[in-house]
Structure formats: structure tokens, C-alpha cells
Amino acid sequence: MRRDHRPYFVKKAYLRFQAAYARHFIKPRFDSLGDDFYFIHPWNIEVFGSPITIGKCANILTTRENKVRLTVWPEQKGKGRIAIGDYSLICPGVRISSADSISIGDNCMIAGSAYITDSDWHGIYDRVWSVGYTAPITIEENVWIGDGAVICKGVTIGQNSIVGIRSVVKQSIPANCIAVGNPAKVVKELDTKQPLRKRSDWYADPAALSKDIDNIDQEYLQGNTLLKWLRTMFFPKPTD
């Protein structure tokens, strides 16, 4: 398909169903989930263990092939937690697994198939029962983690920093820089004099943002009819 052929009312009905599913089936799996969350295909979100918390205005995007998995699996009582701040963006295929502690600040963006884990999940010598070495992870505010990156145990990533695609972070990254590679190394420092727009700026007025997006949908889907949409579903043409 070259475009979305759904009529506006069909898309609105689908979005309402999606939101209702997230409220009924997904929200109760979190110890805390803030207001104004938006989950795409929420049936592909897997949440296991406790405590797992996410702040307000969270966006989680999934696909059938790329689920989002948030898992707490501690070896010791009182260990294991995932705490994600406000205005987060989590893309398809992301896995976050904790046996110790993972803290992710406000305005963080985690691109597709990134993996964040505070444990080795097996001991070097005991590969049966032990979860191996663990150490807490701290990802500070407004960090952007690139596609397929791996964040290993015991690291801190400073605020505003960017981790490049498929990088492996084994040591802490300072604030306001770009780090790439395996192991990830700083290749550039950000100009702190430049203004930074954050996701919290985008969400300054959630109701107005929702209305703006709805207006875009109405304009983009204008002229789509139910019959034409059904025809493209069952009898597609190369020009569809």
C-alpha cells in the first residue's frame, strides 16, 4: 500500500479500541503508569515482574514481529526494578531487563531493538542458577539511544547524550556528547549553548497536541470511503 485508505471514522474507531485495550490489559501490569500514555499495538507489550513504573506521556510503539519487553527478574529479595520517567519514547523491539536497578530519566528516546540490561544473566562458572554479575544502570534526562544499541550493567549515561546505532556501552558516558562503536567511545561533544527541544516541549499541552494530530488525520484521510478501503483490502491494485 502506498497510502492509508481507511476512512477517518474507521481509524478513529481503531484508535479507541487500541486505547481501551491498553487501559484494560496493559496498564494494570505496571506498578505505576502516568496519564496521557499512547501505545501502538499494545497487545505486543510484555511486562513481567515488579516494580516497573513509567511516568506521564509515555509512547510505546510495537509491531507484531518486534514486541517491547520490560522484565524484572531478581535473584535477591529487594533487587530488580525498572523506573522510566515522563515523556519517554520506546520503539519496536526494545528489551529492558533488570535483576538490580534500571533508572531512565525524563524525555529519553530508545530506538528500535535496543537492549538495556543490568545483569549478565548467567555466572561465568555457574551457568544454571546464578544471574551472574549485576550492577545498576542510570540513564539521565533526555538521552537518545540509537537503533540496536546495547547498554550493559553498571553504566551511567549523562543527560542529553546520544548513543549511536548498534553501539555497545560497557563504560559510563558523560553528559552532552555522542558515543558510538563497540565498545562505545565519545566521538563528539554537544554544543551546550545551542537550545535543546525536548519531548516535554512537544507535550506542553497534551490535549492541544492530540487535537492537532486528529486534524492532520482528518485532512490526510479526507475523501476515503468505506467501499474503496474494503476494495483495497480484498482486491488490491498496484496503484493502491
C-alpha positions as CSV (number, residue, x, y, z in Angstrom):
1,M,0.0,0.0,0.0
2,R,1.2,3.5,-0.9
3,R,-1.1,5.3,1.5
4,D,-3.7,4.8,4.2
5,H,-7.1,4.1,2.6
6,R,-9.1,3.9,5.8
7,P,-11.9,6.4,6.2
8,Y,-11.4,8.7,9.1
9,F,-14.1,7.1,11.2
10,V,-12.5,3.7,10.8
11,K,-9.2,4.9,12.0
12,K,-10.8,6.7,15.0
13,A,-12.6,3.5,16.0
14,Y,-9.4,1.6,15.8
15,L,-7.5,4.1,17.9
16,R,-10.3,4.0,20.5
17,F,-10.1,0.2,20.6
18,Q,-6.3,0.4,20.9
19,A,-6.6,2.8,23.8
20,A,-9.2,0.8,25.6
21,Y,-7.1,-2.4,25.3
22,A,-4.1,-0.6,26.8
23,R,-6.1,0.8,29.7
24,H,-7.8,-2.6,30.5
25,F,-5.0,-5.1,29.8
26,I,-1.6,-3.3,29.9
27,K,-1.9,-0.5,32.5
28,P,-2.6,-2.9,35.4
29,R,0.7,-4.7,34.7
30,F,2.6,-1.6,35.7
31,D,3.1,-0.6,39.4
32,S,2.6,2.9,38.1
33,L,1.8,4.4,34.7
34,G,1.3,8.1,34.2
35,D,-1.5,9.9,32.4
36,D,-1.7,10.6,28.6
37,F,0.2,7.4,27.5
38,Y,-0.1,6.3,23.9
39,F,0.7,2.8,22.9
40,I,0.7,1.5,19.3
41,H,-0.4,-2.2,19.1
42,P,-0.4,-2.6,22.9
43,W,-1.0,-6.3,22.6
44,N,2.6,-6.6,21.7
45,I,3.8,-5.1,25.0
46,E,5.1,-7.7,27.5
47,V,5.5,-6.6,31.2
48,F,6.8,-9.1,33.7
49,G,7.9,-8.7,37.3
50,S,7.8,-5.7,39.7
51,P,8.4,-2.9,40.3
52,I,8.0,-1.4,36.8
53,T,7.0,2.2,36.6
54,I,6.6,4.7,33.7
55,G,5.8,8.4,34.0
56,K,3.3,10.5,32.1
57,C,3.0,11.0,28.4
58,A,4.8,7.7,27.5
59,N,4.8,6.5,23.9
60,I,5.4,2.8,23.3
61,L,5.5,1.6,19.7
62,T,5.4,-2.1,18.7
63,T,4.9,-4.3,15.7
64,R,3.9,-8.0,15.6
65,E,7.4,-9.0,14.8
66,N,9.1,-6.6,17.3
67,K,7.5,-6.7,20.7
68,V,8.5,-4.4,23.6
69,R,9.6,-6.4,26.7
70,L,10.1,-5.0,30.2
71,T,11.2,-7.6,32.6
72,V,12.2,-7.6,36.3
73,W,13.8,-10.9,37.4
74,P,15.8,-10.5,40.6
75,E,18.0,-13.1,42.2
76,Q,17.9,-11.4,45.6
77,K,14.9,-10.0,47.5
78,G,14.6,-6.3,47.2
79,K,16.6,-6.2,44.0
80,G,15.3,-5.6,40.5
81,R,13.4,-2.5,39.3
82,I,12.7,-0.5,36.2
83,A,11.8,3.1,36.6
84,I,11.2,5.2,33.4
85,G,10.5,8.9,33.6
86,D,8.0,11.2,31.9
87,Y,7.7,11.8,28.1
88,S,9.5,8.6,27.2
89,L,9.6,7.1,23.7
90,I,10.2,3.3,23.4
91,C,10.3,1.9,19.9
92,P,9.6,-1.6,18.5
93,G,11.8,-4.5,19.6
94,V,13.2,-2.8,22.7
95,R,14.1,-5.1,25.7
96,I,14.7,-3.8,29.2
97,S,15.7,-6.5,31.7
98,S,16.6,-5.9,35.3
99,A,18.0,-8.0,38.2
100,D,19.3,-5.0,40.0
101,S,18.1,-1.5,39.1
102,I,17.5,0.4,35.9
103,S,16.6,4.1,36.1
104,I,15.7,6.1,32.9
105,G,15.1,9.8,33.2
106,D,12.5,12.1,31.6
107,N,12.5,12.8,27.8
108,C,14.5,9.7,26.9
109,M,14.2,8.1,23.4
110,I,15.0,4.4,22.9
111,A,15.2,3.4,19.3
112,G,14.2,0.0,17.8
113,S,15.7,-3.2,19.1
114,A,17.9,-1.6,21.7
115,Y,18.7,-3.7,24.7
116,I,19.2,-2.4,28.3
117,T,20.3,-4.9,30.9
118,D,21.9,-4.6,34.4
119,S,22.9,-8.3,34.6
120,D,24.9,-10.9,32.8
121,W,22.0,-13.4,33.4
122,H,24.5,-16.3,33.9
123,G,27.5,-16.7,36.1
124,I,30.9,-17.4,34.4
125,Y,31.1,-20.7,36.3
126,D,27.5,-21.2,37.5
127,R,25.5,-21.2,34.3
128,V,22.5,-22.9,35.9
129,W,21.1,-20.9,38.8
130,S,23.1,-17.6,39.1
131,V,22.0,-14.4,37.2
132,G,25.7,-13.5,37.2
133,Y,27.2,-10.1,38.0
134,T,24.7,-7.3,38.3
135,A,25.2,-3.5,38.7
136,P,22.7,-0.7,38.4
137,I,22.1,1.4,35.2
138,T,21.3,5.1,35.2
139,I,20.2,6.8,32.0
140,E,19.8,10.5,32.7
141,E,17.4,13.0,31.3
142,N,17.0,13.5,27.5
143,V,19.2,10.6,26.4
144,W,18.8,9.2,22.9
145,I,19.7,5.6,22.5
146,G,20.1,4.5,18.8
147,D,18.8,1.5,16.9
148,G,20.1,-1.8,18.1
149,A,22.4,-0.3,20.8
150,V,23.2,-2.4,23.9
151,I,23.5,-0.8,27.4
152,C,25.4,-3.0,29.8
153,K,25.4,-3.3,33.5
154,G,26.9,-0.7,35.8
155,V,26.9,2.3,33.4
156,T,25.6,5.8,33.7
157,I,24.8,7.8,30.5
158,G,24.8,11.5,31.2
159,Q,22.0,13.9,30.2
160,N,21.4,14.9,26.6
161,S,23.9,12.3,25.3
162,I,23.4,10.2,22.2
163,V,24.4,6.5,21.8
164,G,24.9,5.6,18.1
165,I,23.3,2.8,16.2
166,R,24.4,-0.7,17.3
167,S,26.9,0.6,19.8
168,V,27.7,-1.4,22.9
169,V,28.0,0.8,26.1
170,K,30.2,-1.0,28.6
171,Q,31.5,2.1,30.4
172,S,29.8,5.3,31.5
173,I,29.2,8.1,29.0
174,P,29.4,11.7,30.2
175,A,26.7,14.3,29.6
176,N,26.3,16.2,26.3
177,C,28.1,14.0,23.9
178,I,27.8,11.4,21.2
179,A,29.2,8.0,21.7
180,V,29.5,5.2,19.1
181,G,31.2,1.9,18.5
182,N,31.9,-1.4,20.3
183,P,32.9,-0.6,22.9
184,A,31.2,2.9,22.7
185,K,33.5,5.8,22.8
186,V,32.9,9.6,22.7
187,V,33.3,11.0,19.2
188,K,31.7,14.4,19.6
189,E,30.7,16.8,22.3
190,L,27.4,18.7,22.0
191,D,27.3,22.5,21.9
192,T,25.7,23.3,25.2
193,K,25.0,26.8,24.0
194,Q,22.5,25.5,21.5
195,P,18.9,25.3,22.7
196,L,17.6,21.8,23.1
197,R,14.0,20.9,22.3
198,K,12.7,18.0,24.3
199,R,9.7,15.7,24.2
200,S,8.3,17.6,27.2
201,D,8.1,20.7,24.9
202,W,6.1,18.8,22.4
203,Y,3.8,17.6,25.2
204,A,3.4,21.1,26.8
205,D,-0.4,20.8,26.1
206,P,-1.3,17.2,25.6
207,A,-4.9,18.0,24.7
208,A,-3.9,20.5,22.1
209,L,-1.3,18.1,20.7
210,S,-4.0,15.4,20.4
211,K,-6.3,17.8,18.6
212,D,-3.6,18.8,16.2
213,I,-2.8,15.1,15.3
214,D,-6.6,14.5,14.9
215,N,-6.8,17.4,12.5
216,I,-3.9,16.0,10.4
217,D,-5.7,12.6,10.3
218,Q,-8.9,14.2,9.1
219,E,-7.1,16.1,6.3
220,Y,-4.9,13.2,5.3
221,L,-7.9,10.7,5.2
222,Q,-10.3,13.1,3.6
223,G,-12.2,11.6,0.7
224,N,-11.5,7.9,1.7
225,T,-14.7,5.8,1.6
226,L,-15.6,2.5,3.2
227,L,-16.2,0.8,-0.1
228,K,-12.8,1.9,-1.5
229,W,-11.0,0.8,1.6
230,L,-12.6,-2.6,1.5
231,R,-11.8,-2.9,-2.2
232,T,-8.1,-2.2,-1.5
233,M,-8.1,-4.7,1.3
234,F,-9.5,-7.6,-0.7
235,F,-8.8,-6.6,-4.3
236,P,-5.6,-4.5,-4.2
237,K,-4.2,-2.8,-7.3
238,P,-0.6,-1.8,-8.0
239,T,-1.6,1.8,-7.7
240,D,-3.1,1.4,-4.2
